[in-house]
Amino acid sequence: MTEHPKLSLQHVTKQFPIRGEDTAFTAIEDITIDLAAGEFLVLVGPSGCGKSTLLDLLGGLTEPTSGAILLDGKPVTGPGLDRGIVFQQYALLPWRTARKNIEFGLEAKGLGKAERRDLAEHYLDLVGLRSFGDRYPHELSGGMKQRVAIARSLAFDPEVLLMDEPFAALDAQTRESLQDELLRIWETTGKTILFITHGIDEAIYLGQRVAVLTSRPGRIKNIVDVDIDRSAEDIRSSAGFRSLRHHIWTLLHHEVERARTQELTAPADDSEVVHV
């Protein structure tokens, strides 16, 4: 770990008011974690544990009820180009080609046309889509669309890349292929990445550390160091991988059961919660 973390969450809690009640709905509670520059950290937790709420906070779309989020020691107070976000839904502009989608953030930075195109070409090449720059989103497969979304987020050179279950909608083969691509891109660029998933195998395969969240309200239950031999031909079948999978599954199993109980005992109409 570096002396000063790249990204720091300090006792972050997020609550939402409930209409007609004096109480509040607590989505996440007292989350404290640091990411070193260049680290790949994965957050994994049961459904409804506040993973997406946390991403909204990191993206500056909402503010914590208490606690602080610091990027390079400065408070995150709103959206900014110092954070790139990749969602599960590709969020590409359908009227723009792959190249023009990548150039979108560069326009916001005020770069000239030639520089934008050169950077877009570089990142198309980085994600393996050099010959697809003139294709529109409807002409691309799901995996290709997500590659474009990753390239778009990397092109404006953010300090941190935030990824919210970006491969969840893809078939298993495409998902594993993009996991490998993401690791290659991470090693090439040295970006700091915070990746959110509900998949244990994906968390272990990608992360240097895996932070396990509790059921609602989401708290950090444990942080697991991923110490496996990545030179193995089939990492997912190695003894070290299986051991980590069992360890994290054990940590999560109780939380998943708690989350299921919460769902069964929740009010029939959740619309009274203003926002989650």
Buried (B, 14 or more C-beta within 10 A) or exposed (E): EEEEBBBBBBEBBBBBBBEEEEEBBBBBBBBEBBBBBBBBBBBBBBEBBBBBBBBBBBBBEBBBBEBEBBBEEEBBEEEEEBBBBBBBEBEBEEEBBBBBBBBBBBEEEEBEEEEBBEBBBBBBEBBBBEEBBEBBBEEBEBBBBBBBBBBBBBBBBBBBBBBBBBBBBBEEEBBBBBBEBBBEBBEEBEBBBBBBBBBBBBBBBBBBBBBBBBBBBBBBBEEBEBEBEEEEEEBEEBEBBEEBBEBBEEBBEEBBEBBBEBEEEEEEEEEEBEEE
